[in-house]
């Protein structure tokens, strides 16, 4: 990606050579995806499995 965009690349890929930074980015992505999934799926679970009404 960086080679195709040259100087216009938003993030230089060489920063991911640092293992600490790469691990932090991966952990942040996983936590963010988990929180997003929880926000989407928790209301459906509570309404269908626990029979909680939306308006009560």
Long-range contacts (C-beta under 8 A, 24 or more apart in sequence): none
